[in-house]
Structure formats: structure tokens, C-alpha cells
Amino acid sequence: MSSILTNTSAMVALQTLKGINQNMNKTQSEISTGKSVASARDNAAVWAISKVMESDVAGFKGISDSLSLGSSTLGVARQASETVTKLLTEVKGKIVAAQGENVDRTKIQADIDALTGQIGSVVGAAQFNGLNLVNGSTTEMRVLASLDRNGTGTTASSITVAAQDLSFGTYAANDVFTTSGTASTDGDTFVLSLDQGGGTGDFTIADGANPWLAGDKISLRIGDKTVNYTVTAKDVDVTNASMSNTVPDMIAVGLKNAIDKLGIEGLVVNYDSATPGQLSFVNDGARDLTVGGQYTNAGAGGLGALSQIDVVNNTTDALGRIETMLQTAVDAAASFGSAQKRIDIQNDFVGKLSDSLVSGIGSLVDANMEEVSARLQALQVQQQLGVQALSIANQAPQSILSLFR
């Protein structure tokens, strides 16, 4: 039966052509995007999995940055520890040389003091992005190392690195300073302001809240120059009948002599034994001067005994101290080296893990371009045949006209 109202063949051909065109559009989308699953509409489950994995890849990129920062920080700390070890080895050599009889221990002590100052500079400068792992300012460093996904969610894990204290002489409360004039003080530090052309000020070194110990130090900074006095075992030996002055007197006299040697123009420093421990300043120079003072206690920090080494008066004690401190520095360098290697290994693993995740995401959502190309060729042929089939079906009602001629 033929009908001019219902062309079943044309409807079938039209639906077939629509299906071919839909497949053609999907194939062209895969070609243009490179993905077989470009949106949740393509495959909701696979798309959701891929997005979770992509977020993990982004997270691991941040972890890699954190590990790189941690490795750099540890690299600075390790280098500082190795440098301190080298300098302490030089100090040990000086101490061993001082064991001999016919040596100038005063000059050897001067060399040791210079090396001690350099160690302090190394420890103070060993910071990366504001974090110093060797000066005793922190106890540990946490480095973000991984994202751990389980059935309940994601947790972050860290590598904890213990800091090492290679400092010597921390600032502890002893309340040793009092001042007068234009000054500020908190008991352990002070600042004097000496105006040019006659500005005056003074400070007094007291016995302090705690007993003085060999190795305690008073440091002064006058303008751009620095002097200091370190308390010796002889200074604090109360049984020494030859010592008529107190420890503050000894420090005051030592500092005055050191300041006078600086030759600061116009600066006069007066010491009066009637006022124990006091130094008075007069600035008759042509520029303003600032005098700053700092008390540093002995024995503090991992290398605290370094400030107590005295080869002039006790070579045996100095040799025992340096061995302990040298081992402390060696242990610190070894600890930092092991931690840095662990972080570098983790960083390498995170990089490879990220690559594996990216590859896994690709296998889920990336289009197989060889397959897409072959499919496109087939669909193009199907499309041409579908158009022809629809054309033939549309011409079928024309044959009915012949029945009415």
C-alpha cells in the first residue's frame, strides 16, 4: 500500500541520517578537543573520576614546591653545619698547638677568637626564606610531603626535620646594666645617645641576678665599631687572692682599654674605681654617636662552650670542650644530610607519581586519534549514503502520479 500522507521509508532514512550526524558531531568534538570524555554529559562516572585525579595532580604540584623549598632550606643548614665543622677543626688544631710549652698562647687565643666570630657569622646567616635551623631559634621544620587518599577523604602527611642548635651565647636575663643620661635599657641591653660637641652618658655593669661565669660576655657597638670583653676563669675565681677587683670592674677596665684602642675621634671614656663597673662617655667629636651594649651568657646553645675556651689559662679544658663541640657539629651536618636526601627522594617520587596520574587520566578521557580518524571516514560515507537514501525515499510518492494519468 502506498500513501502520500505517511512516507515510512523517508522517516526511517531521516532517523538513520540523524543518528549518523550525531555520531559525526561527537567524532568532530573528539578531534577538536582531543578527549573522548570532555564533559560530564559524555560519561558522568569517568568524568568525575578524572576530575578528582586532576585535583590530586594539582595538589602534588604544590607538594613538589613545598619539598623543593624544604630541600633548599636543609641545603643551607647542611652547608652551614659542614662549614662550622671545618672551622671547629681549625680551632682544634689551634688548641692542640697550644698544648706545647714554647708557644705564644695569647696569639693562638686571638686566632681562636677570630674563628669563633666566624662561626657565629655562619650560624647567624644560615637562613633560607627567614628560617634558620642551626641558631636555636626553632626546634623543627615540617615539610608537606604527600596527599593520602582513602575511603573517608584526603589527608596531608609531612616530613618532620629536627633543627640543630649550633649557636653559642644566647641572651639570658641577668640584669647587668644600669644607665643614666639619654639612654634606654632593659637590664641586659642598653643604648646611649651621645650628641656631638659634648654629649654625655654612662652605664654601670652590676653583679646581676645570676653569678658571673667564665665565658659571659659584654659587647659594645660604638658607631660602626665593636668591642667586647669575655669573662675568664681567673676573673670569677673568688679564691684568687691577687684579684682585688670585682668582675664588673674587670669588664669595665677591659672595655675601656678596648674602646681607647679604637681611636674614635672626640670620644673620651672615663673609669673611676670609686664607682665599680661604671664607664662614663663624653662625645666631643663632630658627629653624634650611639653606644649599644649587650650581655651574652656563657654556655648557652649547642656550641655554648666555645665562648669558654681559654688556651692561655687552661689548655686541657679547651681540648676536652672542642671534642664535644666538634661531634655536635658533625652530628648536625649528618642529620641535615640524611633529611635532605629523604626529601629529595620524596620529591622525585612525587614527580613520578604526578606523571603516572596524568597518564592515567589520559587513558580515561583522551581520544584515540587513530580510531577517531577511521570512524570519521566511515561516518562520512554513511552520511553520504544516508542523504541518498533519504532522497530516494522522498521521491517514492512521485510514482503514485503515474496511476492518475
C-alpha positions in Angstrom: 0.0 0.0 0.0 1.3 3.4 -1.0 0.4 6.6 0.9 1.0 10.2 0.2 0.4 11.1 3.8 2.8 8.7 5.5 6.3 8.0 4.0 7.7 5.3 6.3 10.8 4.9 4.2 11.6 8.6 4.5 11.1 8.6 8.2 13.5 5.6 8.6 16.0 7.2 6.4 15.7 10.5 8.3 16.2 8.9 11.7 19.2 7.0 10.3 20.7 10.2 9.0 20.1 11.9 12.3 22.0 9.2 14.1 24.9 9.4 11.7 25.0 13.2 12.1 25.1 12.8 15.9 28.0 10.4 15.7 29.7 12.7 13.3 29.3 15.6 15.7 30.7 13.5 18.6 33.6 12.5 16.5 34.4 16.0 15.4 34.2 17.1 19.1 36.8 14.4 19.9 39.0 15.7 17.1 38.8 19.3 18.2 39.2 18.7 22.0 41.4 15.6 21.9 39.1 14.0 24.5 36.6 11.2 24.3 35.1 12.4 27.7 35.1 16.2 27.6 32.2 16.8 29.9 30.0 15.0 32.4 27.4 14.5 29.6 29.8 12.3 27.7 30.4 9.9 30.6 29.5 11.1 34.1 31.4 8.4 36.0 34.6 8.6 34.1 34.5 12.5 34.0 34.0 12.5 37.9 37.0 10.2 38.4 39.2 12.2 36.0 38.4 15.5 37.8 39.3 14.0 41.2 42.6 12.8 39.8 43.2 16.2 38.2 42.8 17.9 41.6 45.3 15.4 43.1 47.8 16.3 40.4 47.4 20.0 41.2 47.9 19.2 44.9 51.0 17.2 44.1 52.4 20.2 42.2 52.1 22.2 45.4 53.7 19.4 47.4 56.6 19.3 44.9 57.1 23.1 45.5 57.0 22.5 49.3 59.6 19.7 49.1 61.8 21.9 46.9 61.6 24.7 49.5 62.4 22.2 52.3 65.3 20.8 50.4 66.7 24.2 49.8 66.3 25.2 53.5 68.1 22.0 54.6 70.8 22.5 52.0 71.6 25.9 53.6 71.6 24.3 57.1 73.7 21.4 56.0 76.2 23.7 54.3 76.4 25.8 57.5 76.9 22.7 59.6 79.7 21.5 57.4 81.4 24.9 57.4 81.1 25.0 61.2 82.7 21.6 61.3 85.6 22.8 59.2 86.1 25.9 61.4 85.9 23.8 64.6 88.5 21.5 63.1 90.8 24.5 62.7 90.0 25.6 66.2 91.0 22.1 67.4 94.3 22.4 65.5 95.0 25.7 67.3 94.1 24.1 70.7 96.4 21.2 70.0 99.2 23.6 69.1 98.7 25.4 72.4 99.4 22.2 74.3 103.1 22.8 73.7 105.3 24.6 76.1 107.2 27.0 73.8 104.3 28.7 72.1 102.6 32.0 72.2 99.2 31.1 73.6 98.0 34.7 73.5 98.3 34.8 69.8 96.7 31.3 69.5 93.8 32.5 71.6 93.4 35.5 69.2 93.2 33.2 66.3 90.6 31.0 68.1 88.6 34.1 68.9 88.6 35.1 65.2 87.4 31.6 64.2 84.8 31.8 66.9 83.5 35.0 65.5 83.4 33.5 62.0 81.4 30.5 63.3 78.9 32.9 64.8 78.6 34.7 61.4 78.0 31.4 59.6 75.3 30.3 62.1 73.6 33.7 62.0 73.5 33.8 58.2 72.3 30.2 57.7 68.7 31.1 56.9 66.5 30.4 53.9 63.3 32.4 53.4 63.6 33.5 57.1 64.0 30.1 58.6 67.3 29.2 60.4 67.7 25.6 61.5 71.0 26.0 63.2 70.8 29.0 65.5 68.5 27.6 68.1 65.5 29.8 67.1 63.3 26.8 66.2 63.1 23.1 67.2 61.8 21.5 64.0 60.7 22.1 60.4 57.6 20.4 58.9 57.7 19.8 55.1 54.5 18.9 53.3 55.3 15.6 51.7 52.2 13.8 50.4 48.4 13.7 49.9 47.0 10.4 51.1 43.6 9.5 49.8 41.4 6.8 51.4 37.8 5.9 51.7 36.9 8.7 54.0 38.8 11.5 52.3 42.2 13.0 51.8 44.8 13.7 54.5 48.2 15.5 54.2 51.3 14.0 55.6 54.6 15.8 56.4 58.2 15.0 57.0 59.5 16.4 60.3 63.1 17.6 60.4 64.7 18.3 63.8 66.6 21.6 64.0 70.1 21.6 65.4 71.4 24.2 67.8 74.9 25.4 66.8 74.6 28.7 68.5 76.8 29.9 71.4 75.9 32.6 73.9 72.2 33.3 73.9 70.8 36.4 75.6 69.6 35.4 79.1 68.2 37.6 81.8 70.9 38.7 84.2 70.1 42.4 84.6 73.6 43.6 84.5 73.2 47.1 83.1 72.0 50.4 84.6 72.3 53.7 82.7 71.9 57.4 83.1 71.7 60.2 80.6 69.8 59.8 77.3 69.5 56.1 77.3 67.2 53.1 77.1 67.8 49.8 78.9 66.1 46.5 79.8 68.8 45.2 82.1 70.6 43.0 79.5 70.9 45.6 76.8 71.2 49.3 76.6 71.5 52.2 74.1 73.2 55.5 74.9 72.8 58.6 72.6 75.8 60.9 72.7 75.2 64.2 70.8 78.2 65.8 69.1 80.1 68.6 70.8 79.8 67.4 74.5 77.1 64.8 74.8 77.5 62.6 77.9 76.2 59.3 79.2 77.3 56.4 81.3 76.4 52.8 82.1 77.2 50.6 85.0 77.9 46.9 85.0 76.4 45.2 88.1 76.8 41.8 89.6 73.5 40.8 88.0 70.7 38.5 89.2 72.9 35.4 88.5 76.5 34.8 89.3 79.1 35.7 86.6 80.6 32.7 84.8 83.7 32.3 82.7 82.6 32.9 79.1 80.0 35.5 79.9 80.5 38.4 77.5 79.7 42.1 77.3 79.7 43.5 73.7 79.6 47.2 72.8 78.9 48.8 69.5 80.0 52.4 69.2 79.0 53.9 65.9 80.1 51.3 63.3 82.8 49.7 65.6 82.5 46.8 68.0 84.4 45.8 71.2 83.8 43.2 73.8 85.1 41.6 77.0 84.8 37.9 77.8 84.9 36.9 81.4 87.7 34.4 82.2 88.0 31.7 84.8 90.5 33.9 86.6 88.0 36.8 86.8 85.4 34.7 88.6 87.9 32.8 90.9 87.0 34.2 94.3 89.8 32.3 95.9 92.4 34.2 93.9 94.0 36.4 96.4 95.6 38.6 93.7 92.3 39.7 92.3 91.3 42.9 94.2 88.6 44.0 91.8 85.1 42.6 91.2 84.0 41.0 87.9 82.2 44.3 86.8 85.4 46.2 87.5 87.4 43.8 85.3 84.9 44.1 82.5 84.7 47.9 82.7 88.5 48.3 82.6 88.8 45.8 79.8 86.2 47.6 77.7 87.7 51.0 78.4 91.1 49.8 77.1 89.5 48.2 74.0 87.5 51.4 73.3 90.6 53.6 73.7 92.4 51.4 71.1 89.6 52.1 68.5 90.7 55.8 68.4 87.2 57.2 67.8 87.7 60.9 67.3 86.4 63.1 70.1 85.3 60.2 72.3 86.5 60.1 75.9 85.8 57.2 78.2 86.4 57.6 81.9 86.6 55.0 84.5 86.6 55.8 88.3 87.4 52.9 90.6 85.3 54.7 93.2 82.2 53.7 91.2 82.7 50.0 90.5 81.8 48.8 87.0 80.9 52.3 85.6 82.1 53.8 82.3 81.3 57.4 81.5 81.3 58.7 78.0 81.9 62.2 76.6 81.5 62.9 72.9 83.5 66.0 71.9 83.5 64.9 68.3 81.8 66.4 65.3 79.2 63.7 64.8 76.5 62.1 67.0 77.4 58.7 68.4 75.2 55.8 69.6 76.6 53.3 72.1 74.8 49.9 72.4 75.5 47.2 74.9 74.6 43.5 75.0 75.1 40.9 77.7 75.6 37.3 76.5 75.7 34.4 78.9 78.2 31.6 78.7 77.5 28.0 77.9 74.2 28.6 76.0 73.5 27.0 72.7 74.8 23.8 71.2 78.3 25.3 71.0 78.0 27.3 74.2 81.3 26.1 75.5 83.0 27.7 72.5 83.0 31.0 74.3 84.6 29.4 77.3 87.7 28.1 75.5 90.8 29.7 77.1 94.1 28.2 75.9 96.0 30.9 77.8 94.9 29.6 81.2 93.6 26.1 80.7 94.7 24.2 77.6 93.5 20.8 78.9 90.0 22.0 79.4 89.9 23.6 76.0 90.8 20.3 74.3 88.0 18.5 76.1 85.5 21.1 75.1 86.4 21.2 71.4 86.0 17.5 71.0 82.4 17.6 72.3 81.5 20.6 70.1 83.1 19.1 67.0 81.0 16.0 67.5 77.9 18.2 67.9 78.6 19.9 64.5 79.3 16.6 62.8 76.1 15.1 64.1 74.2 18.2 62.9 75.6 18.0 59.4 74.9 14.3 59.2 71.3 14.8 60.4 70.6 17.5 57.9 72.2 15.5 55.1 70.0 12.4 55.8 66.9 14.6 56.0 67.7 16.4 52.8 68.3 13.1 50.9 64.9 11.8 52.2 63.2 14.9 51.0 64.9 14.7 47.6 63.8 11.1 47.2 60.2 12.0 48.2 60.3 14.9 45.7 61.5 12.5 42.9 58.7 10.1 43.8 56.0 12.8 43.8 57.2 13.9 40.4 56.9 10.3 39.0 53.6 9.9 40.8 52.2 13.0 39.2 53.3 11.7 35.8 51.6 8.4 36.4 48.4 10.2 37.4 48.4 12.3 34.3 48.9 9.2 32.2 46.0 7.5 34.0 43.8 10.5 33.4 44.7 10.4 29.7 43.8 6.8 29.3 40.4 7.5 30.8 39.4 10.7 28.9 41.8 11.2 25.9 40.5 10.2 22.4 42.2 7.5 20.4 43.0 9.6 17.4 43.7 6.7 15.1 40.4 5.2 16.0 38.6 8.5 15.6 40.2 9.1 12.2 38.9 5.7 11.0 35.5 6.3 12.4 35.3 9.7 10.8 35.9 8.2 7.3 33.2 5.6 7.9 30.7 8.2 9.1 31.4 10.4 6.2 30.5 7.5 3.8 27.4 6.7 6.0 26.4 10.3 5.8 26.6 10.4 2.0 24.6 7.1 1.8 22.0 8.4 4.3 21.5 11.5 2.3 21.0 9.4 -0.9 18.6 7.0 1.0 16.5 9.9 2.2 16.5 11.4 -1.3 15.2 8.1 -2.8 12.6 7.8 0.0 11.3 11.3 -0.7 10.9 10.5 -4.4 8.7 7.4 -3.8 5.4 9.3 -3.6 6.1 10.7 -7.1 5.4 7.2 -8.6 1.8 7.5 -7.4 1.2 10.2 -10.0 1.5 7.7 -12.8 -1.6 5.9 -11.6 -3.7 9.0 -12.3 -2.6 9.6 -15.9 
